[in-house]
Amino acid sequence: MFKRQLTYGFIVALAIALAACSSDISDEPVASVGEKVLYKSKVEEILPKGISREDSISMSQNYIDKWVKQELLIQKADENLSDEQKDLRNEIEEYRNSLIIYKYKNELIRQRMDTVVTDQQIEEFYNSNPANFNLNNSIVKATFVMIPGDLADPDLVKSLIADTSPEGIDELRDYCGQYAKKVNISADEWISFQVLEKNFPEKVDDPETFLTRNKLYEMNDSNYYYIVSIHDFKLSNDLAPIEFVRENIKNLILNQRKIKFLKEIEENIYTEGVRQKKFRIYE
């Protein structure tokens, strides 16, 4: 029976997709579960403008199927739960109150909280909490190039990689734009070694040993020549460079500021309530 419902749903979805091109569409039912009815207009609301007929059919079918399954579950729950279990007034009120408070606090934060974090504040936070910024994984400043083996000129690539000046990096980018399959130039930016390693033809078993022993490393497979130049690195458990954790520190400062701001708001509202005698506590 449920399979027949889904087949019917597909036919309806097709009808909706075809009717979507027409400006004269009556609001017809497309599915029902018990006394609950899903109308064509509701399904059409979820269809993006300019969507193809095939995508329209697929999205409509998925929406109808999901609606049917949900309504069947709701009705089954309604049949099997007691009246007391189905009394959701308290939960609804608590949810409404939580949602209103959440929106009010967010609006206060948007309007009144200082969201500017200076470089000095970031540096002070970093220097005051060094234990919070030990690295979980190794990071590197590195240049990686992957070139088809029949096009590779290792000596030329190595000479280009060795020049980390802006002009040298531009020249390397031009070369890689012509010949390289993949390139990652991070001579001035810290990146996770794990991210870089994903480009290698084989996994590095011991990243710490690899980094301490190799400034320049070449690899080959049957199709490509790979070269990676490690300009700088920090190992797991080392203190992270401030530039690597700058955005995290900014978010931590803002989060602390947000907690303090909201606490002050709650205290101010309570104080106002006391002053204006807005509440009474009964013994």
C-alpha positions in Angstrom: 0.0 0.0 0.0 2.8 2.4 0.9 4.5 1.6 -2.4 1.3 2.5 -4.2 1.2 5.8 -2.3 4.8 6.6 -3.4 3.9 5.7 -7.0 0.9 8.0 -6.8 3.2 10.6 -5.3 5.5 10.3 -8.4 2.6 10.9 -10.7 1.5 13.9 -8.7 5.1 15.2 -8.6 5.2 15.0 -12.4 1.9 16.9 -12.7 3.3 19.6 -10.4 6.4 19.9 -12.5 4.4 20.3 -15.7 1.9 22.6 -14.1 4.7 24.8 -12.7 5.1 26.4 -16.2 1.4 27.5 -16.1 0.2 30.7 -14.4 -3.3 29.2 -13.9 -2.9 26.5 -11.2 -5.7 25.4 -9.0 -4.7 24.4 -5.4 -5.4 20.7 -5.7 -4.5 18.0 -3.1 -1.5 15.9 -4.0 -1.4 13.5 -1.0 -3.3 12.8 2.2 -2.7 10.8 5.4 -6.0 10.4 7.3 -7.6 13.8 7.5 -4.3 15.7 6.8 -4.0 16.9 3.2 -0.9 18.1 1.3 -1.8 20.7 -1.4 0.0 21.4 -4.7 0.7 25.0 -3.7 2.7 23.8 -0.6 4.9 21.6 -2.8 5.4 24.3 -5.3 6.8 26.6 -2.5 9.9 24.4 -2.2 10.7 24.5 -5.9 13.4 27.0 -6.9 12.7 29.3 -9.8 14.1 28.2 -13.1 14.5 24.6 -12.1 14.5 22.0 -14.8 11.5 19.6 -15.2 13.6 16.6 -14.1 14.8 18.4 -11.0 11.3 19.6 -10.3 9.9 16.1 -10.4 12.7 14.8 -8.2 12.3 17.5 -5.5 8.5 17.3 -5.6 8.6 13.5 -5.2 11.1 13.7 -2.3 9.0 16.3 -0.5 5.8 14.3 -0.9 7.5 11.1 0.3 8.9 12.9 3.3 5.6 14.5 4.1 3.7 11.2 3.9 6.3 9.4 6.2 6.2 12.2 8.7 2.4 12.3 8.9 2.2 8.6 9.3 4.7 8.8 12.2 2.7 11.6 13.8 -0.5 9.7 13.5 1.1 6.5 14.9 2.5 8.5 17.8 -0.9 10.2 18.4 -2.6 6.8 18.6 -0.1 5.3 21.1 0.7 8.2 23.4 -1.5 9.1 26.4 -3.3 12.4 26.7 -0.8 13.4 29.4 2.1 12.6 27.1 0.6 14.6 24.3 0.0 17.7 26.4 2.8 19.9 25.1 1.7 23.2 26.5 4.6 23.5 28.9 7.2 22.4 26.4 5.8 24.8 23.8 5.8 27.7 26.3 9.4 26.9 27.4 10.5 26.7 23.7 8.8 30.0 22.9 10.3 31.7 25.9 13.8 30.3 25.0 13.4 31.4 21.4 12.3 35.0 22.4 15.2 35.4 24.9 17.7 34.0 22.3 16.5 36.5 19.7 16.5 39.4 22.1 20.0 38.6 23.3 21.3 38.3 19.7 19.7 41.7 18.9 21.4 43.3 21.9 24.7 41.8 20.9 24.3 43.1 17.4 23.4 46.6 18.5 25.5 47.2 21.6 28.4 44.8 22.0 31.8 45.8 21.0 33.0 43.4 18.3 36.4 45.0 17.5 39.4 42.9 18.5 42.7 44.7 18.2 46.1 43.1 17.4 47.3 44.1 20.8 44.4 42.3 22.5 45.1 39.2 20.5 48.8 39.3 21.4 48.0 39.8 25.1 45.6 36.9 25.1 48.2 34.7 23.3 51.0 35.6 25.7 48.8 35.0 28.7 47.5 31.6 27.7 50.4 29.8 25.9 49.3 26.3 27.1 46.1 26.8 25.2 47.9 27.0 21.8 50.0 23.9 21.7 49.6 22.2 18.3 47.7 19.0 17.9 49.4 18.3 14.5 52.4 19.5 12.7 52.1 22.6 10.5 54.3 23.9 7.7 55.2 26.7 5.4 55.8 24.8 2.2 55.7 24.7 -1.6 54.3 21.6 -3.3 54.3 21.0 -7.1 53.0 18.0 -9.0 53.9 17.8 -12.7 53.3 15.1 -15.3 56.5 13.1 -15.6 57.0 13.6 -19.3 56.9 17.4 -18.8 58.9 17.8 -15.6 62.2 19.6 -15.5 63.4 18.9 -11.9 66.4 21.3 -12.0 64.2 24.2 -13.2 61.5 23.5 -10.7 64.0 23.4 -7.8 65.5 26.7 -8.9 62.1 28.3 -9.1 61.0 27.0 -5.7 64.3 28.2 -4.1 63.4 31.8 -4.9 60.7 32.8 -2.3 60.7 36.5 -3.3 57.4 37.9 -4.6 58.9 37.9 -8.1 60.1 34.3 -7.7 56.8 33.1 -6.5 55.1 34.8 -9.5 57.5 33.1 -11.8 56.8 29.8 -10.2 53.0 30.4 -10.5 53.4 31.1 -14.2 55.4 28.0 -14.8 53.0 25.8 -12.8 50.0 27.4 -14.6 51.5 25.9 -17.8 52.8 22.6 -16.7 51.7 21.6 -13.2 48.7 19.3 -12.4 48.6 20.5 -8.7 50.4 23.3 -6.9 50.3 24.6 -3.3 52.4 27.6 -2.6 52.4 28.5 1.1 55.8 30.1 1.6 54.3 32.8 3.9 51.3 31.0 5.3 51.1 28.2 7.8 49.0 25.1 6.8 48.5 21.7 8.3 51.0 19.1 7.2 48.1 16.7 7.0 46.5 18.8 4.3 49.7 19.0 2.3 50.4 15.3 2.7 47.1 14.4 1.0 48.8 15.4 -2.3 51.7 13.0 -1.9 51.7 9.7 -3.8 52.2 7.8 -0.6 51.5 8.5 3.1 54.3 9.7 5.4 54.5 7.3 8.3 56.4 9.6 10.7 55.6 13.3 9.9 58.0 14.6 12.6 61.0 12.7 11.3 60.1 13.6 7.7 60.0 17.3 8.6 63.2 17.4 10.6 65.1 15.5 8.0 63.9 17.0 4.7 64.1 20.6 3.5 63.5 19.5 -0.1 61.9 16.1 -1.0 61.3 14.6 -4.4 58.9 11.8 -5.3 57.9 9.9 -8.4 55.3 7.5 -9.6 54.4 6.1 -13.0 52.7 9.3 -14.1 54.0 12.3 -12.1 57.0 14.0 -10.6 56.4 15.5 -7.1 58.5 18.0 -5.2 57.9 19.6 -1.8 60.0 22.3 -0.2 59.6 22.8 3.5 60.3 26.5 4.3 59.5 26.3 8.0 57.7 23.9 10.3 56.3 23.4 13.8 55.8 20.0 15.2 52.9 18.5 17.2 52.9 19.9 20.8 55.0 22.9 19.8 53.5 26.3 20.6 51.5 27.5 17.6 52.7 30.7 15.9 50.3 33.5 16.7 49.4 34.1 13.0 48.2 30.4 12.8 45.8 30.8 15.8 44.9 34.5 15.3 41.3 33.8 14.2 40.8 31.3 17.0 42.0 33.8 19.5 39.7 36.5 18.1 36.7 34.1 18.5 37.8 33.3 22.1 38.0 36.9 23.0 34.6 37.7 21.5 33.1 34.7 23.2 34.4 35.8 26.6 33.2 39.3 25.9 29.8 37.9 24.9 29.4 35.9 28.1 30.3 39.0 30.2 28.0 41.3 28.2 25.0 39.0 28.6 25.6 38.5 32.3 25.7 42.3 32.7 22.4 42.6 30.7 20.7 40.0 33.0 21.9 41.8 36.1 20.8 45.2 34.8 17.4 43.9 34.0 17.0 42.3 37.4 18.2 45.5 39.1 15.6 47.5 37.0 12.9 45.0 38.1 13.8 45.5 41.7 13.9 49.3 41.4 10.6 49.5 39.6 8.9 46.7 41.8 8.1 44.6 38.7 8.0 41.3 40.7 7.2 39.8 44.0 8.6 36.7 45.7 6.1 35.0 48.1 7.2 33.3 51.2 
